[in-house]
């Protein structure tokens, strides 16, 4: 993107010149810092554009109002370069969720073309979300990864037996009520209440990274990275022929670095499959220690197991007793509501599965994200 970078830097230099003309002391070093900040952000996003400039170009509190006025006039005015920035970013990266996508057919008028480029192409985004990972082009996969990186999961919640003070409730707080009454010499006072505490349930993701799941592994790992950034306790495991815990490997701010660290940690990537032995290891080494007690366990696998089906059935039975909800995501399910397990591994695991979902496209992953808060 040499041409795109040159045009972007030129725009930022012009913006800094306008700031200096308005009395803001923005030097060449500040412009370089502004350009470096936008190199890792999205210049087409007005929020990123605004805050990157305010953090690097404004050094005095009194200049904030001037900066806001110049920013609105320069970027949002009638001849502002926001449209060029957005169009340039879209053509350079070919990614979009909330990204502006050029229409398939070229309009007749130039004004209509600009308006179409700047408009949200919701239908194209929805079609991309429902397209299987195996059928996507590299550009579409890059767009899906960007969308997936913005997913924020809400872990399920549960009510505990412990209580906490509340403004209203069904259980009176006798201790607090009596203490307040004694403070005013025994006169009747306000009645205080308590309610049961709400805690987040643990979320455990167990991903199949064997050879048969090669078309889906990276995207499921990207989804796991987004889940690990959610509030609450999230644990991520991978398995092929053995089980590997990658929770710490995903604990970094940059998604690409997290995926590289996870791939380096898993030694049996795209190898064989031993689902039963891997789940049995998880139950013995982690499940019995309370890692998944009261939690939601999500297994992402196609069910092609080369091990003993009795071992898989026994591990699934113990795992179902330990956790609150056991979810299995099978990419072969797709959008078929009449899907029935056909592999030996899936047939052995099916009696112990609470929810059977798909994981072959982004819409199915969003379905899981929307379903998690309802698993009380």
C-alpha positions as a Markdown table, in Angstrom:
| # | Residue | x | y | z |
|---|---|---|---|---|
| 1 | Unk | 0.0 | 0.0 | 0.0 |
| 2 | Unk | 2.7 | 2.6 | -0.9 |
| 3 | Unk | 0.3 | 4.9 | -2.7 |
| 4 | Unk | -2.3 | 4.6 | 0.0 |
| 5 | Unk | 0.2 | 5.4 | 2.7 |
| 6 | Unk | 1.5 | 8.4 | 0.8 |
| 7 | Unk | -2.0 | 9.9 | 0.3 |
| 8 | Unk | -2.9 | 9.3 | 4.0 |
| 9 | Unk | 0.3 | 11.0 | 5.3 |
| 10 | Unk | -0.3 | 13.9 | 3.0 |
| 11 | Unk | -3.8 | 14.3 | 4.4 |
| 12 | Unk | -2.5 | 14.2 | 8.0 |
| 13 | Unk | 0.1 | 16.8 | 7.2 |
| 14 | Unk | -2.5 | 19.1 | 5.8 |
| 15 | Unk | -4.6 | 18.6 | 8.9 |
| 16 | Unk | -1.6 | 19.5 | 11.1 |
| 17 | Unk | -1.1 | 22.6 | 9.0 |
| 18 | Unk | -4.7 | 23.7 | 9.6 |
| 19 | Unk | -4.2 | 23.1 | 13.3 |
| 20 | Unk | -1.0 | 25.3 | 13.4 |
| 21 | Unk | -2.9 | 28.0 | 11.5 |
| 22 | Unk | -5.6 | 27.9 | 14.3 |
| 23 | Unk | -2.9 | 28.3 | 17.0 |
| 24 | Unk | -2.3 | 24.7 | 18.1 |
| 25 | Unk | 1.4 | 23.9 | 18.5 |
| 26 | Unk | 1.6 | 20.7 | 16.4 |
| 27 | Unk | 5.2 | 20.0 | 15.2 |
| 28 | Unk | 6.7 | 17.6 | 12.7 |
| 29 | Unk | 7.3 | 15.0 | 15.5 |
| 30 | Unk | 3.7 | 15.2 | 16.5 |
| 31 | Unk | 2.6 | 14.5 | 12.9 |
| 32 | Unk | 5.0 | 11.5 | 12.8 |
| 33 | Unk | 3.4 | 10.2 | 16.0 |
| 34 | Unk | 0.0 | 10.7 | 14.5 |
| 35 | Unk | 0.9 | 8.7 | 11.4 |
| 36 | Unk | 2.4 | 5.9 | 13.5 |
| 37 | Unk | -0.7 | 5.7 | 15.6 |
| 38 | Unk | -3.0 | 5.4 | 12.5 |
| 39 | Unk | -0.7 | 2.7 | 11.0 |
| 40 | Unk | -2.1 | 0.3 | 13.6 |
| 41 | Unk | -5.6 | 1.8 | 13.6 |
| 42 | Unk | -8.3 | 2.3 | 11.0 |
| 43 | Unk | -8.0 | 5.7 | 9.2 |
| 44 | Unk | -11.5 | 5.1 | 7.8 |
| 45 | Unk | -12.9 | 5.1 | 11.3 |
| 46 | Unk | -13.7 | 8.6 | 12.5 |
| 47 | Unk | -13.3 | 7.6 | 16.1 |
| 48 | Unk | -9.8 | 6.3 | 15.6 |
| 49 | Unk | -9.0 | 9.3 | 13.4 |
| 50 | Unk | -10.2 | 11.8 | 16.1 |
| 51 | Unk | -8.6 | 10.2 | 19.2 |
| 52 | Unk | -5.3 | 9.4 | 17.5 |
| 53 | Unk | -5.0 | 13.1 | 16.6 |
| 54 | Unk | -6.1 | 14.3 | 19.9 |
| 55 | Unk | -3.6 | 12.1 | 21.8 |
| 56 | Unk | -0.6 | 13.1 | 19.6 |
| 57 | Unk | -1.3 | 16.6 | 18.3 |
| 58 | Unk | -2.9 | 18.3 | 21.4 |
| 59 | Unk | -0.6 | 19.0 | 24.4 |
| 60 | Unk | -2.7 | 21.6 | 26.2 |
| 61 | Unk | -6.2 | 21.4 | 27.6 |
| 62 | Unk | -7.1 | 24.8 | 26.2 |
| 63 | Unk | -6.4 | 23.5 | 22.7 |
| 64 | Unk | -9.0 | 20.8 | 22.8 |
| 65 | Unk | -11.9 | 23.1 | 21.7 |
| 66 | Unk | -9.8 | 24.4 | 18.8 |
| 67 | Unk | -8.8 | 20.9 | 17.8 |
| 68 | Unk | -12.5 | 19.8 | 17.8 |
| 69 | Unk | -13.5 | 22.8 | 15.6 |
| 70 | Unk | -10.7 | 22.2 | 13.1 |
| 71 | Unk | -11.3 | 18.5 | 13.0 |
| 72 | Unk | -15.0 | 19.0 | 12.1 |
| 73 | Unk | -14.2 | 21.7 | 9.5 |
| 74 | Unk | -11.3 | 19.7 | 7.9 |
| 75 | Unk | -12.7 | 16.1 | 7.9 |
| 76 | Unk | -16.4 | 16.6 | 8.0 |
| 77 | Unk | -16.8 | 19.7 | 5.9 |
| 78 | Unk | -18.2 | 19.7 | 2.4 |
| 79 | Unk | -14.8 | 19.1 | 0.9 |
| 80 | Unk | -13.4 | 17.0 | 3.7 |
| 81 | Unk | -11.2 | 14.0 | 2.8 |
| 82 | Unk | -13.1 | 11.5 | 4.8 |
| 83 | Unk | -14.7 | 10.0 | 1.7 |
| 84 | Unk | -11.3 | 9.6 | 0.0 |
| 85 | Unk | -9.9 | 8.0 | 3.1 |
| 86 | Unk | -12.8 | 5.6 | 3.4 |
| 87 | Unk | -12.7 | 4.7 | -0.3 |
| 88 | Unk | -8.9 | 4.3 | -0.2 |
| 89 | Unk | -9.0 | 2.0 | 2.9 |
| 90 | Unk | -11.7 | -0.1 | 1.3 |
| 91 | Unk | -9.9 | -0.6 | -2.0 |
| 92 | Unk | -6.5 | -1.3 | -0.3 |
| 93 | Unk | -7.6 | -4.0 | 2.2 |
| 94 | Unk | -10.8 | -5.4 | 0.8 |
| 95 | Unk | -12.2 | -6.0 | 4.2 |
| 96 | Unk | -15.5 | -5.1 | 5.7 |
| 97 | Unk | -17.7 | -5.4 | 8.5 |
| 98 | Unk | -18.9 | -2.1 | 9.1 |
| 99 | Unk | -16.6 | -1.5 | 6.3 |
| 100 | Unk | -17.7 | 0.2 | 3.1 |
| 101 | Unk | -18.0 | -2.2 | 0.2 |
| 102 | Unk | -18.1 | -1.0 | -3.4 |
| 103 | Unk | -21.3 | -2.1 | -5.2 |
| 104 | Unk | -21.2 | -4.9 | -7.7 |
| 105 | Unk | -22.7 | -2.8 | -10.5 |
| 106 | Unk | -21.4 | 0.7 | -11.3 |
| 107 | Unk | -24.1 | 3.4 | -11.1 |
| 108 | Unk | -24.7 | 5.8 | -13.9 |
| 109 | Unk | -23.8 | 9.1 | -12.1 |
| 110 | Unk | -20.6 | 9.8 | -10.2 |
| 111 | Unk | -22.5 | 11.2 | -7.2 |
| 112 | Unk | -24.5 | 8.0 | -6.9 |
| 113 | Unk | -21.3 | 6.0 | -7.0 |
| 114 | Unk | -19.8 | 7.9 | -4.1 |
| 115 | Unk | -23.0 | 7.6 | -2.1 |
| 116 | Unk | -23.1 | 3.8 | -2.8 |
| 117 | Unk | -19.4 | 3.4 | -1.8 |
| 118 | Unk | -20.1 | 5.3 | 1.5 |
| 119 | Unk | -23.4 | 3.5 | 2.2 |
| 120 | Unk | -23.6 | 0.3 | 4.3 |
| 121 | Unk | -23.9 | -2.7 | 2.1 |
| 122 | Unk | -25.7 | -4.8 | 4.8 |
| 123 | Unk | -26.9 | -7.4 | 2.3 |
| 124 | Unk | -23.3 | -8.1 | 1.2 |
| 125 | Unk | -22.1 | -8.4 | 4.8 |
| 126 | Unk | -24.9 | -10.7 | 5.7 |
| 127 | Unk | -24.2 | -12.9 | 2.7 |
| 128 | Unk | -20.6 | -13.1 | 3.6 |
| 129 | Unk | -21.4 | -14.1 | 7.2 |
| 130 | Unk | -23.5 | -17.0 | 5.9 |
| 131 | Unk | -20.8 | -18.2 | 3.5 |
| 132 | Unk | -18.9 | -21.3 | 4.6 |
| 133 | Unk | -15.3 | -20.8 | 5.5 |
| 134 | Unk | -14.3 | -23.4 | 2.9 |
| 135 | Unk | -15.9 | -21.5 | 0.1 |
| 136 | Unk | -14.4 | -18.0 | 0.9 |
| 137 | Unk | -11.7 | -16.4 | -1.0 |
| 138 | Unk | -8.6 | -15.1 | 0.8 |
| 139 | Unk | -9.9 | -11.6 | 0.7 |
| 140 | Unk | -13.2 | -12.7 | 2.1 |
| 141 | Unk | -11.5 | -14.7 | 4.9 |
| 142 | Unk | -9.5 | -11.5 | 5.8 |
| 143 | Unk | -12.7 | -9.6 | 6.0 |
| 144 | Unk | -14.3 | -12.3 | 8.2 |
| 145 | Unk | -11.3 | -12.3 | 10.5 |
| 146 | Unk | -11.7 | -8.5 | 10.9 |
| 147 | Unk | -15.4 | -8.9 | 11.7 |
| 148 | Unk | -14.7 | -11.7 | 14.1 |
| 149 | Unk | -12.1 | -9.7 | 15.9 |
| 150 | Unk | -14.8 | -7.2 | 16.9 |
| 151 | Unk | -17.1 | -9.8 | 18.4 |
| 152 | Unk | -17.6 | -9.3 | 22.1 |
| 153 | Unk | -19.1 | -12.3 | 24.0 |
| 154 | Unk | -21.2 | -12.0 | 27.1 |
| 155 | Unk | -20.5 | -15.1 | 29.2 |
| 156 | Unk | -23.6 | -16.7 | 30.9 |
| 157 | Unk | -24.4 | -15.7 | 34.5 |
| 158 | Unk | -25.7 | -17.6 | 37.5 |
| 159 | Unk | -27.2 | -16.6 | 40.9 |
| 160 | Unk | -25.0 | -17.7 | 43.8 |
| 161 | Unk | -26.2 | -18.6 | 47.3 |
| 162 | Unk | -24.5 | -15.6 | 48.8 |
| 163 | Unk | -26.3 | -12.3 | 49.0 |
| 164 | Unk | -25.4 | -8.7 | 48.8 |
| 165 | Unk | -27.1 | -5.4 | 49.8 |
| 166 | Unk | -29.6 | -4.1 | 47.3 |
| 167 | Unk | -32.1 | -1.3 | 47.0 |
| 168 | Unk | -35.0 | -3.7 | 46.5 |
| 169 | Unk | -35.4 | -7.4 | 46.9 |
| 170 | Unk | -37.3 | -10.3 | 48.5 |
| 171 | Unk | -35.0 | -10.9 | 51.5 |
| 172 | Unk | -34.8 | -8.2 | 54.3 |
| 173 | Unk | -31.3 | -7.2 | 55.5 |
| 174 | Unk | -32.0 | -7.6 | 59.2 |
| 175 | Unk | -28.5 | -6.8 | 60.4 |
| 176 | Unk | -28.3 | -3.6 | 58.5 |
| 177 | Unk | -31.9 | -2.6 | 59.4 |
| 178 | Unk | -31.2 | -3.2 | 63.2 |
| 179 | Unk | -27.9 | -1.3 | 63.0 |
| 180 | Unk | -29.6 | 1.7 | 61.4 |
| 181 | Unk | -32.4 | 1.5 | 64.0 |
| 182 | Unk | -29.9 | 1.6 | 66.9 |
| 183 | Unk | -28.1 | 4.5 | 65.3 |
| 184 | Unk | -31.4 | 6.6 | 65.8 |
| 185 | Unk | -32.0 | 5.2 | 69.3 |
| 186 | Unk | -34.3 | 2.4 | 68.5 |
| 187 | Unk | -36.8 | 4.4 | 66.4 |
| 188 | Unk | -38.3 | 2.6 | 63.4 |
| 189 | Unk | -36.2 | 3.3 | 60.4 |
| 190 | Unk | -35.8 | 2.3 | 56.8 |
| 191 | Unk | -36.1 | -1.4 | 55.8 |
| 192 | Unk | -33.0 | -2.6 | 53.9 |
| 193 | Unk | -32.9 | -5.5 | 51.5 |
| 194 | Unk | -30.5 | -8.1 | 50.1 |
| 195 | Unk | -30.4 | -10.1 | 46.9 |
| 196 | Unk | -28.4 | -13.0 | 45.6 |
| 197 | Unk | -25.2 | -12.3 | 43.9 |
| 198 | Unk | -24.7 | -12.7 | 40.2 |
| 199 | Unk | -21.5 | -14.4 | 38.9 |
| 200 | Unk | -20.2 | -15.2 | 35.5 |
| 201 | Unk | -20.1 | -18.8 | 34.6 |
| 202 | Unk | -16.8 | -20.2 | 33.3 |
| 203 | Unk | -16.5 | -20.6 | 29.6 |
| 204 | Unk | -14.3 | -23.4 | 28.3 |
| 205 | Unk | -13.6 | -23.8 | 24.5 |
| 206 | Unk | -12.1 | -27.1 | 23.3 |
| 207 | Unk | -11.0 | -26.8 | 19.7 |
| 208 | Unk | -10.2 | -29.6 | 17.2 |
| 209 | Unk | -7.1 | -28.6 | 15.2 |
| 210 | Unk | -6.6 | -32.0 | 13.4 |
| 211 | Unk | -6.2 | -32.4 | 9.7 |
| 212 | Unk | -9.9 | -32.9 | 9.0 |
| 213 | Unk | -10.6 | -29.5 | 10.6 |
| 214 | Unk | -7.9 | -27.6 | 8.7 |
| 215 | Unk | -10.4 | -25.4 | 6.9 |
| 216 | Unk | -12.0 | -24.3 | 10.1 |
| 217 | Unk | -9.2 | -24.3 | 12.8 |
| 218 | Unk | -7.9 | -20.8 | 12.3 |
| 219 | Unk | -11.3 | -19.2 | 12.3 |
| 220 | Unk | -12.4 | -21.1 | 15.5 |
| 221 | Unk | -9.1 | -20.0 | 17.1 |
| 222 | Unk | -9.8 | -16.4 | 16.1 |
| 223 | Unk | -13.3 | -16.8 | 17.7 |
| 224 | Unk | -11.6 | -18.2 | 20.8 |
| 225 | Unk | -9.3 | -15.2 | 20.9 |
| 226 | Unk | -12.4 | -12.9 | 20.8 |
| 227 | Unk | -14.0 | -15.0 | 23.6 |
| 228 | Unk | -10.9 | -14.8 | 25.7 |
| 229 | Unk | -11.1 | -11.0 | 25.7 |
| 230 | Unk | -14.6 | -11.1 | 27.2 |
| 231 | Unk | -15.2 | -10.5 | 30.9 |
| 232 | Unk | -15.1 | -13.5 | 33.1 |
| 233 | Unk | -13.2 | -16.7 | 33.2 |
| 234 | Unk | -12.5 | -18.1 | 29.7 |
| 235 | Unk | -10.2 | -21.1 | 29.1 |
| 236 | Unk | -9.2 | -22.4 | 25.7 |
| 237 | Unk | -7.8 | -25.8 | 24.8 |
| 238 | Unk | -6.7 | -27.4 | 21.5 |
| 239 | Unk | -6.5 | -31.0 | 20.6 |
| 240 | Unk | -5.4 | -33.3 | 17.8 |
| 241 | Unk | -3.8 | -36.4 | 19.2 |
| 242 | Unk | -3.2 | -34.7 | 22.5 |
| 243 | Unk | -4.7 | -31.9 | 24.6 |
| 244 | Unk | -2.9 | -28.5 | 24.8 |
| 245 | Unk | -3.9 | -25.5 | 27.0 |
| 246 | Unk | -3.5 | -22.3 | 25.0 |
| 247 | Unk | -5.2 | -19.8 | 27.4 |
| 248 | Unk | -1.9 | -18.0 | 28.2 |
| 249 | Unk | -0.8 | -18.0 | 24.6 |
| 250 | Unk | -3.9 | -16.0 | 23.6 |
| 251 | Unk | -3.3 | -13.4 | 26.4 |
| 252 | Unk | -2.0 | -10.7 | 24.2 |
| 253 | Unk | -3.5 | -7.6 | 22.6 |
| 254 | Unk | -2.6 | -8.2 | 19.0 |
| 255 | Unk | -4.7 | -11.1 | 17.4 |
| 256 | Unk | -2.0 | -12.1 | 14.9 |
| 257 | Unk | 0.6 | -12.4 | 17.7 |
| 258 | Unk | -1.9 | -14.4 | 19.8 |
| 259 | Unk | -2.6 | -16.9 | 16.9 |
| 260 | Unk | 1.1 | -17.3 | 16.2 |
| 261 | Unk | 1.9 | -18.1 | 19.8 |
| 262 | Unk | -1.0 | -20.5 | 20.0 |
| 263 | Unk | 0.1 | -22.3 | 16.8 |
| 264 | Unk | 3.6 | -22.6 | 18.2 |
| 265 | Unk | 2.3 | -24.1 | 21.5 |
| 266 | Unk | 0.2 | -26.8 | 19.7 |
| 267 | Unk | 2.6 | -29.5 | 18.5 |
| 268 | Unk | 0.1 | -31.7 | 16.7 |
| 269 | Unk | -1.5 | -29.1 | 14.5 |
| 270 | Unk | -3.3 | -30.6 | 11.5 |
| 271 | Unk | -2.3 | -34.1 | 12.5 |
| 272 | Unk | -4.4 | -37.1 | 13.6 |
| 273 | Unk | -7.5 | -37.0 | 15.8 |
| 274 | Unk | -8.1 | -38.7 | 19.2 |
| 275 | Unk | -11.1 | -36.9 | 20.6 |
| 276 | Unk | -11.9 | -39.5 | 23.3 |
| 277 | Unk | -8.3 | -39.5 | 24.7 |
| 278 | Unk | -8.1 | -35.7 | 24.6 |
| 279 | Unk | -11.4 | -35.2 | 26.4 |
| 280 | Unk | -10.5 | -37.9 | 29.0 |
| 281 | Unk | -7.3 | -36.0 | 29.7 |
| 282 | Unk | -9.3 | -32.8 | 30.1 |
| 283 | Unk | -11.7 | -34.4 | 32.6 |
| 284 | Unk | -8.9 | -36.0 | 34.6 |
| 285 | Unk | -6.4 | -33.1 | 34.7 |
| 286 | Unk | -8.7 | -30.1 | 34.7 |
| 287 | Unk | -12.4 | -31.0 | 35.0 |
| 288 | Unk | -12.1 | -32.8 | 38.3 |
| 289 | Unk | -10.2 | -29.9 | 39.8 |
| 290 | Unk | -13.2 | -27.6 | 39.3 |
| 291 | Unk | -12.2 | -25.8 | 36.1 |
| 292 | Unk | -15.5 | -26.5 | 34.4 |
| 293 | Unk | -17.7 | -26.8 | 37.5 |
| 294 | Unk | -20.9 | -24.9 | 36.8 |
| 295 | Unk | -19.5 | -23.7 | 33.5 |
| 296 | Unk | -20.3 | -23.9 | 29.8 |
| 297 | Unk | -18.1 | -26.3 | 27.8 |
| 298 | Unk | -18.0 | -25.8 | 24.0 |
| 299 | Unk | -16.4 | -28.5 | 21.9 |
| 300 | Unk | -15.7 | -27.6 | 18.2 |
| 301 | Unk | -15.0 | -30.8 | 16.2 |
| 302 | Unk | -16.3 | -32.8 | 13.2 |
| 303 | Unk | -16.4 | -35.9 | 15.3 |
| 304 | Unk | -13.9 | -37.9 | 13.1 |
| 305 | Unk | -12.2 | -39.9 | 15.9 |
| 306 | Unk | -9.6 | -42.6 | 15.4 |
| 307 | Unk | -9.7 | -43.7 | 19.0 |
| 308 | Unk | -11.9 | -46.0 | 21.0 |
| 309 | Unk | -15.6 | -44.8 | 20.9 |
| 310 | Unk | -16.1 | -46.2 | 24.4 |
| 311 | Unk | -13.4 | -43.9 | 25.8 |
| 312 | Unk | -15.1 | -40.9 | 24.1 |
| 313 | Unk | -18.5 | -41.9 | 25.4 |
| 314 | Unk | -17.1 | -42.2 | 29.0 |
| 315 | Unk | -15.3 | -38.9 | 28.8 |
| 316 | Unk | -18.4 | -37.1 | 27.5 |
| 317 | Unk | -20.6 | -38.7 | 30.2 |
| 318 | Unk | -18.2 | -37.5 | 33.0 |
| 319 | Unk | -17.8 | -34.1 | 31.4 |
| 320 | Unk | -21.6 | -33.6 | 31.2 |
| 321 | Unk | -22.0 | -34.3 | 34.9 |
| 322 | Unk | -19.2 | -31.8 | 35.7 |
| 323 | Unk | -20.3 | -28.8 | 33.7 |
| 324 | Unk | -23.6 | -26.8 | 33.5 |
| 325 | Unk | -24.1 | -27.0 | 29.7 |
| 326 | Unk | -22.2 | -29.1 | 27.1 |
| 327 | Unk | -22.3 | -27.6 | 23.6 |
| 328 | Unk | -20.9 | -29.3 | 20.5 |
| 329 | Unk | -20.2 | -27.4 | 17.3 |
| 330 | Unk | -19.9 | -29.5 | 14.2 |
| 331 | Unk | -19.1 | -27.7 | 10.9 |
| 332 | Unk | -20.7 | -30.5 | 8.9 |
| 333 | Unk | -24.1 | -29.6 | 10.4 |
| 334 | Unk | -24.3 | -26.4 | 8.4 |
| 335 | Unk | -27.8 | -24.9 | 8.3 |
| 336 | Unk | -29.5 | -28.3 | 8.1 |
| 337 | Unk | -32.1 | -28.5 | 11.0 |
| 338 | Unk | -32.5 | -32.3 | 10.2 |
| 339 | Unk | -28.8 | -33.0 | 10.7 |
| 340 | Unk | -28.1 | -36.4 | 12.3 |
| 341 | Unk | -24.7 | -37.6 | 13.5 |
| 342 | Unk | -23.2 | -40.0 | 11.0 |
| 343 | Unk | -19.6 | -40.5 | 12.2 |
| 344 | Unk | -18.8 | -43.0 | 14.9 |
| 345 | Unk | -17.4 | -40.3 | 17.2 |
| 346 | Unk | -20.4 | -38.1 | 16.9 |
| 347 | Unk | -22.8 | -41.0 | 17.5 |
| 348 | Unk | -20.9 | -41.9 | 20.7 |
| 349 | Unk | -21.0 | -38.3 | 21.9 |
| 350 | Unk | -24.5 | -37.4 | 20.9 |
| 351 | Unk | -26.4 | -38.8 | 23.9 |
| 352 | Unk | -24.4 | -36.5 | 26.2 |
| 353 | Unk | -24.6 | -33.2 | 24.2 |
| 354 | Unk | -27.0 | -30.5 | 25.5 |
| 355 | Unk | -26.8 | -28.3 | 22.4 |
| 356 | Unk | -25.6 | -29.2 | 18.9 |
| 357 | Unk | -24.7 | -26.2 | 16.7 |
| 358 | Unk | -22.7 | -25.5 | 13.6 |
| 359 | Unk | -19.4 | -23.7 | 13.2 |
| 360 | Unk | -18.9 | -23.6 | 9.5 |
| 361 | Unk | -19.5 | -19.8 | 9.0 |
| 362 | Unk | -19.5 | -16.6 | 10.9 |
| 363 | Unk | -23.3 | -16.5 | 11.4 |
| 364 | Unk | -23.1 | -19.8 | 13.3 |
| 365 | Unk | -20.4 | -18.4 | 15.6 |
| 366 | Unk | -22.6 | -15.3 | 16.2 |
| 367 | Unk | -25.5 | -17.6 | 17.0 |
| 368 | Unk | -23.3 | -19.1 | 19.7 |
| 369 | Unk | -22.4 | -15.7 | 21.0 |
| 370 | Unk | -26.0 | -14.7 | 21.2 |
| 371 | Unk | -27.0 | -18.0 | 22.9 |
| 372 | Unk | -24.4 | -17.8 | 25.7 |
| 373 | Unk | -26.1 | -15.1 | 27.8 |
| 374 | Unk | -29.3 | -17.2 | 27.9 |
| 375 | Unk | -27.6 | -20.2 | 29.5 |
| 376 | Unk | -28.4 | -19.3 | 33.1 |
